[in-house]
Protein backbone atom coordinates (compact mmCIF):
# COMPACT_ATOMS: atom_id res chain seq x y z
CA UNK A 1 0.00 0.00 0.00
CA UNK A 2 2.81 2.39 0.87
CA UNK A 3 4.39 1.77 -2.56
CA UNK A 4 1.08 2.47 -4.29
CA UNK A 5 0.71 5.77 -2.42
CA UNK A 6 4.25 6.84 -3.39
CA UNK A 7 3.59 6.06 -7.06
CA UNK A 8 0.28 7.93 -6.92
CA UNK A 9 1.96 11.00 -5.42
CA UNK A 10 4.68 10.89 -8.08
CA UNK A 11 2.09 10.76 -10.87
CA UNK A 12 -0.10 13.55 -9.49
CA UNK A 13 1.89 16.47 -11.06
CA UNK A 14 1.82 14.74 -14.45
CA UNK A 15 -1.94 14.15 -14.25
CA UNK A 16 -2.54 17.76 -13.29
CA UNK A 17 -0.36 19.01 -16.15
CA UNK A 18 -2.25 16.86 -18.64
CA UNK A 19 -5.65 18.03 -17.39
CA UNK A 20 -7.27 20.56 -19.80
CA UNK A 21 -7.74 24.13 -18.60
CA UNK A 22 -11.20 24.89 -17.13
CA UNK A 23 -13.69 26.57 -19.48
CA UNK A 24 -12.86 30.25 -19.89
CA UNK A 25 -9.33 29.81 -18.57
CA UNK A 26 -6.25 30.00 -20.81
CA UNK A 27 -4.00 26.99 -21.06
CA UNK A 28 -0.22 27.53 -20.78
CA UNK A 29 0.10 27.02 -24.55
CA UNK A 30 -2.64 29.57 -25.28
CA UNK A 31 -0.93 32.07 -22.97
CA UNK A 32 2.33 31.69 -24.92
CA UNK A 33 0.56 32.30 -28.24
CA UNK A 34 -1.37 35.32 -26.99
CA UNK A 35 1.83 36.88 -25.67
CA UNK A 36 3.52 36.17 -29.01
CA UNK A 37 0.66 37.88 -30.88
CA UNK A 38 1.04 40.99 -28.74
CA UNK A 39 4.82 40.98 -29.23
CA UNK A 40 4.40 40.68 -33.01
CA UNK A 41 2.19 43.77 -33.20
CA UNK A 42 -1.13 42.87 -31.60
CA UNK A 43 -4.25 41.16 -32.91
CA UNK A 44 -5.69 44.29 -34.56
CA UNK A 45 -2.60 45.01 -36.68
CA UNK A 46 -1.98 41.36 -37.51
CA UNK A 47 -5.64 41.03 -38.47
CA UNK A 48 -5.14 43.66 -41.18
CA UNK A 49 -2.12 41.74 -42.48
CA UNK A 50 -3.93 39.97 -45.34
CA UNK A 51 -1.08 39.93 -47.87
CA UNK A 52 2.59 40.77 -48.29
CA UNK A 53 5.42 40.95 -50.79
CA UNK A 54 9.13 40.81 -50.12
CA UNK A 55 12.59 40.08 -51.54
CA UNK A 56 15.02 37.42 -50.29
CA UNK A 57 18.72 37.02 -51.02
CA UNK A 58 20.52 33.99 -49.73
CA UNK A 59 22.28 30.69 -50.19
CA UNK A 60 21.03 27.17 -50.84
CA UNK A 61 23.34 24.53 -49.39
CA UNK A 62 23.39 21.64 -51.86
CA UNK A 63 26.49 19.75 -53.01
CA UNK A 64 27.81 23.27 -53.52
CA UNK A 65 26.57 26.64 -52.25
CA UNK A 66 24.12 28.26 -54.67
CA UNK A 67 23.28 31.97 -54.49
CA UNK A 68 19.66 32.94 -55.09
CA UNK A 69 17.39 35.97 -55.22
CA UNK A 70 13.67 35.50 -54.63
CA UNK A 71 10.65 37.73 -54.97
CA UNK A 72 7.65 36.46 -53.02
CA UNK A 73 3.98 37.44 -53.05
CA UNK A 74 1.50 36.04 -50.54
CA UNK A 75 -2.25 36.50 -50.28
CA UNK A 76 -3.24 34.56 -47.18
CA UNK A 77 -4.27 31.89 -46.68
CA UNK A 78 -3.37 29.99 -49.87
CA UNK A 79 -2.34 32.22 -52.75
CA UNK A 80 1.41 32.45 -53.24
CA UNK A 81 3.93 33.30 -55.93
CA UNK A 82 7.64 32.57 -55.58
CA UNK A 83 9.90 33.96 -58.33
CA UNK A 84 13.42 32.60 -57.99
CA UNK A 85 16.70 33.41 -59.74
CA UNK A 86 19.51 30.92 -58.96
CA UNK A 87 23.17 31.16 -59.94
CA UNK A 88 24.53 27.78 -61.07
CA UNK A 89 28.06 27.53 -62.53
CA UNK A 90 27.94 31.02 -63.94
CA UNK A 91 24.46 30.63 -65.37
CA UNK A 92 21.21 32.11 -64.08
CA UNK A 93 18.21 29.80 -63.81
CA UNK A 94 14.83 31.43 -63.35
CA UNK A 95 11.74 29.66 -62.07
CA UNK A 96 8.37 30.58 -60.56
CA UNK A 97 6.19 28.53 -58.23
CA UNK A 98 2.53 29.58 -58.14
CA UNK A 99 -0.15 28.46 -55.70
CA UNK A 100 -3.84 29.26 -56.13
CA UNK A 101 -5.55 27.43 -53.27
CA UNK A 102 -5.82 23.82 -54.51
CA UNK A 103 -3.92 24.33 -57.78
CA UNK A 104 -0.25 24.93 -58.48
CA UNK A 105 2.11 25.52 -61.40
CA UNK A 106 5.82 25.68 -62.13
CA UNK A 107 6.97 28.24 -64.68
CA UNK A 108 10.41 28.08 -66.25
CA UNK A 109 12.29 28.59 -69.49
CA UNK A 110 10.61 25.50 -70.92
CA UNK A 111 7.08 26.75 -70.26
CA UNK A 112 4.52 26.08 -67.55
CA UNK A 113 3.62 22.71 -66.05
CA UNK A 114 0.98 21.76 -63.51
CA UNK A 115 2.33 20.59 -60.16
CA UNK A 116 1.84 16.97 -59.22
CA UNK A 117 0.16 16.12 -55.93
CA UNK A 118 3.46 15.77 -54.04
CA UNK A 119 4.84 19.14 -55.15
CA UNK A 120 1.49 20.85 -54.52
CA UNK A 121 1.23 19.42 -51.00
CA UNK A 122 4.77 20.54 -50.16
CA UNK A 123 4.13 24.09 -51.42
CA UNK A 124 0.86 24.31 -49.48
CA UNK A 125 2.66 23.17 -46.32
CA UNK A 126 5.41 25.75 -46.90
CA UNK A 127 2.87 28.55 -47.31
CA UNK A 128 1.06 27.33 -44.19
CA UNK A 129 4.29 27.69 -42.20
CA UNK A 130 4.97 31.15 -43.68
CA UNK A 131 1.47 32.31 -42.80
CA UNK A 132 1.69 31.13 -39.21
CA UNK A 133 5.15 32.65 -38.76
CA UNK A 134 4.05 35.98 -40.25
CA UNK A 135 0.66 36.49 -38.62
CA UNK A 136 0.30 33.92 -35.78
CA UNK A 137 -3.48 34.49 -35.73
CA UNK A 138 -4.34 31.14 -37.40
CA UNK A 139 -3.10 29.53 -34.19
CA UNK A 140 -6.29 30.82 -32.50
CA UNK A 141 -8.64 29.36 -35.09
CA UNK A 142 -11.04 26.52 -34.37
CA UNK A 143 -9.63 23.16 -35.28
CA UNK A 144 -6.12 24.05 -34.10
CA UNK A 145 -4.99 22.20 -30.98
CA UNK A 146 -2.23 23.77 -28.88
CA UNK A 147 -0.08 21.83 -26.42
CA UNK A 148 2.78 23.13 -24.31
CA UNK A 149 6.27 21.77 -24.97
CA UNK A 150 9.29 21.76 -22.70
CA UNK A 151 11.35 24.95 -22.59
CA UNK A 152 14.56 24.84 -24.63
CA UNK A 153 17.48 27.16 -25.37
CA UNK A 154 18.11 28.67 -28.80
CA UNK A 155 21.39 30.59 -29.09
CA UNK A 156 21.47 30.91 -25.28
CA UNK A 157 17.95 32.36 -25.22
CA UNK A 158 15.19 30.61 -23.27
CA UNK A 159 12.33 29.60 -25.52
CA UNK A 160 8.80 28.50 -24.61
CA UNK A 161 7.48 25.75 -26.86
CA UNK A 162 4.02 25.08 -28.30
CA UNK A 163 2.93 22.20 -30.51
CA UNK A 164 0.24 23.21 -33.04
CA UNK A 165 -1.88 20.45 -34.58
CA UNK A 166 -4.51 21.03 -37.26
CA UNK A 167 -6.24 18.78 -39.77
CA UNK A 168 -4.56 18.16 -43.14
CA UNK A 169 -1.47 20.17 -42.23
CA UNK A 170 1.82 19.07 -40.66
CA UNK A 171 2.24 19.31 -36.91
CA UNK A 172 4.39 22.30 -36.00
CA UNK A 173 6.61 22.80 -32.97
CA UNK A 174 6.98 26.52 -32.35
CA UNK A 175 9.41 28.16 -29.93
CA UNK A 176 9.09 31.73 -28.68
CA UNK A 177 11.64 33.93 -26.92
CA UNK A 178 10.65 34.03 -23.24
CA UNK A 179 11.96 37.58 -22.92
CA UNK A 180 10.51 39.20 -26.05
CA UNK A 181 7.71 36.79 -26.99
CA UNK A 182 8.90 36.68 -30.62
CA UNK A 183 9.05 33.49 -32.67
CA UNK A 184 12.55 32.00 -32.74
CA UNK A 185 12.04 28.60 -34.31
CA UNK A 186 9.51 26.47 -36.19
CA UNK A 187 10.10 22.74 -36.52
CA UNK A 188 8.23 20.23 -38.65
CA UNK A 189 8.81 16.86 -40.35
CA UNK A 190 9.31 16.81 -44.13
CA UNK A 191 10.31 14.27 -46.74
CA UNK A 192 13.85 14.56 -48.01
CA UNK A 193 13.80 15.55 -51.69
CA UNK A 194 16.47 12.99 -52.62
CA UNK A 195 15.91 9.98 -50.42
CA UNK A 196 12.21 10.47 -49.66
CA UNK A 197 12.88 9.78 -45.99
CA UNK A 198 11.20 11.79 -43.22
CA UNK A 199 13.59 14.34 -41.71
CA UNK A 200 13.28 17.19 -39.26
CA UNK A 201 13.20 20.69 -40.75
CA UNK A 202 14.07 23.56 -38.40
CA UNK A 203 13.45 27.18 -39.44
CA UNK A 204 15.08 29.88 -37.32
CA UNK A 205 13.92 33.53 -37.25
CA UNK A 206 16.00 36.50 -36.09
CA UNK A 207 16.81 40.19 -36.61
CA UNK A 208 13.25 41.43 -36.16
CA UNK A 209 12.30 44.89 -37.41
CA UNK A 210 8.99 46.72 -37.33
CA UNK A 211 7.09 47.19 -40.60
CA UNK A 212 3.83 49.14 -40.30
CA UNK A 213 3.49 48.10 -36.67
CA UNK A 214 4.21 44.42 -37.33
CA UNK A 215 7.43 42.65 -36.31
CA UNK A 216 9.13 40.96 -39.29
CA UNK A 217 12.15 38.63 -39.12
CA UNK A 218 14.78 39.80 -41.60
CA UNK A 219 17.05 36.78 -41.21
CA UNK A 220 15.88 33.21 -41.71
CA UNK A 221 17.87 29.99 -41.74
CA UNK A 222 16.69 26.45 -42.37
CA UNK A 223 18.26 23.15 -41.34
CA UNK A 224 17.19 19.72 -42.57
CA UNK A 225 18.33 16.69 -40.68
CA UNK A 226 20.49 19.00 -38.58
CA UNK A 227 22.45 20.26 -41.61
CA UNK A 228 22.34 23.74 -43.23
CA UNK A 229 19.76 23.82 -46.02
CA UNK A 230 18.84 27.46 -46.74
CA UNK A 231 19.81 30.89 -45.43
CA UNK A 232 18.34 34.18 -46.54
CA UNK A 233 17.92 37.84 -45.66
CA UNK A 234 14.58 39.59 -46.19
CA UNK A 235 14.41 43.09 -47.63
CA UNK A 236 11.75 45.40 -49.06
CA UNK A 237 9.02 43.73 -46.98
CA UNK A 238 5.64 45.35 -47.58
CA UNK A 239 2.39 44.61 -45.77
CA UNK A 240 -0.59 44.66 -48.13
CA UNK A 241 -4.37 44.41 -47.81
CA UNK A 242 -4.68 42.74 -51.22
CA UNK A 243 -2.51 41.82 -54.20
CA UNK A 244 -3.26 41.63 -57.92
CA UNK A 245 -5.14 38.32 -58.49
CA UNK A 246 -3.24 37.96 -61.78
CA UNK A 247 -0.12 37.07 -59.81
CA UNK A 248 -1.63 33.72 -58.90
CA UNK A 249 -3.10 32.57 -62.20
CA UNK A 250 -1.90 29.56 -64.15
CA UNK A 251 -1.35 29.17 -67.90
N, C-alpha and C positions, 0 to 999 in steps of 0.2 A: 504493500500500500504506500509506503514511504517513497519508493521508487516511482510509482505512478504519479504521486503528487509533485515530485521534483520535475518529471517530464512535462506535466501539465503546466507548471509554472514557467518552464523554459519556453514552451510553445505559445504562451499567452501573448507576448509582444508581437509575434509573427501573425497570430490570428487577428489581433487588433489592427495591425498595419494593413492586412488584406481586406478588412471590413470596409465596404463602401461608405463614403461620407453621407451623413444624414441629409434628407431632402432640404434644399435651400442652403446647404453649407458647401463651400468650395473644398475640393480634394486638394492634396498637396500638388498634384500635377496641374490642376486647373489654376492654382495660385501662381505657379511658375509661368504658365502661358499668359495669364493676365498681366503679370509684371513685365513680361517680354513685350507685349503689345504696347504698354505704356512707354517703355524704353525706346521702342522703334518709332514712336510718334503719336501714339494714341489711337483709339478705335475710330474716331471721327476722321482723322487725316488718312489713315490706312483704308478706311471705307471708301474714300474718294479715289483711291489708287486702283483704277480699273485697267490701266494699260501703261506700257512703258517702252522706251527704246533706248538702246545704249550701244557702245562700242567696247570691244575687248581686244587686247593685244597680249599674246602669251606664247607659251611653249607646250607642245605635245611631246610627251616622253615615250617614244616608240623604240625601235632598234637604234635610232639616232634622234637627236632633238630636232623637232620641226617647228619653225616659227609660224604663227598664224595671226590673222586679223579678222575679227568677226564683227558683224553688225546684226543686232538682234532686235526683234519687234515682238512684243507680247500683248495680246488682248485676252485678259483672264476671263474664263478659266482655261480654255483649250483652243486658242488661236495663237499660232507662233510662227515666226519666220526667222531662220538662222542663215545668214549669208556669210560664207567662210572663204577666205583667201589663204592658201597654205603654200609655203615655200618648200619645194622638194628638189634638191640637187640643182639649184639655180633656176628652176622653173616654177611658175606660179599656177597652182591648180585652184579653180574657183568652183564652188558648189553651194547650192541652197537647199535647205530642208524646210518644208512647209507643212504645217499642221492646221487643219480646219476641222476641229472637233474629232469626228470619227474617220477622217480621211487624211491621207498624207502623200506628199510627192517629194521626189529628189530631182533637182534641176542641175544639170552640168553641161559641159561642152557638147556632149553627145545628145542632148535633148532632155526631155522630162519623162520620168518613169514613176509609176504608182508604187508606193511602199508596200512591201509584203507585211503580213500580220506581225511578224517578229520585230521588224524595224519600226512599225507604227506603234506597237506597245511600248517599246523602249523610249521613243520620242515622247509619248504621252506621259510616261513615268518621269522623264527628265523635266518636262514642263510642270508637272505636279510638284516636284521638288522645288523648282524655281519659284513657283507661285507661293508655296508655303514659306520659303525663306524670305521672300520679298514683302509679303503682306501679313502673314501669321494668322489672319482672321479665319481662314478655312478650318483652323484647329478648333474653333468654337462651334462649328456646324454640327447638326444632328448627324448621327451615323459615324462620327469620329470618336473613338475611345482613347482616353488618355490614361496612362499609367506612369507612376513615378519610377525612375531608375536611380541607381546608386550614384552619388556624387563622384566625379572624376576630376583629374587635373589636365588642362590643356595649356601647354606652354607656361607652366607654373601658375595658371589661373584656375581657381575653383569653379567647377561648372556643374549646375544642376541639370539632371537628365529627365527627359520625358519620352516615353514610347507612344507614338501616334499610330493607331490602327484604323483603317477605313476600307470599306468593301471595294474590291477590284483595283486596289492600288497597293504598292509595296508598303510594308511596315517601315516606319521611320523612327530612328533613335536620334533625338534632338538634344543638344547640350547648350545651356545658356550661362553666360558669365554671371556668377553670383553677386558680383559687385555692380555691374552695369545693367544686367538683365538682357544684354544683346546676345543674339545667336552666334555661337562660336563654331559649332560643328553639326553636320547632319550625316547620319550613317544609314546605309541601306544595303541590301544584298542584290547583286546584279549577276548576269551571266557574262563570263569572259568572252570577248568577241572572237578570240582564236580557239580556245579549247572548249568553250561552251559550258565550263564548270561554274558553279556558283561561287562568287567571291565577294568579300566585303568592300564596299566603296565608301570612302570617307571624304566629305567635302568640308573644308575649313574656311571660315569667313573672318576677315579682319580689316583694319584700316577704315572704320566707319566714318562717313561724312554725311551731313544733313543736306537733303535735296528737297526743297519745298516742304519742310517740316517733317520729312521722313528720313530715317537713318538708313543709309545704303552702304553695303560693304564694297570697298573698291579693290580689295585683293581677295582672290579666291584660289585655293589649291585643292586638287583632288588626288587621292591615293586609291589604288585598287590592289587588293591583296597586300597592303602594307607598302607598296612601291609607288613612287611618283608617277602620275598619269597625266595630269594637266595642271598648268599654272597660268593665271591670267590676271591682268589689271583692268578694271572697269573705268571708262572715261565717258564724258558726254552723256551722262545718265539723265533722262528726262521723264518725269511723271506725266502721264497723259490720261485724259478722260476717255478718249476713243481714238482709234487709229483707222486709216483708210482700209475698208474691207478688201480692196483689191490686192493688198499685200498677202492675203491668205488664200487666194484662188489658185486652182490647179490649171492644167493645160486647157 
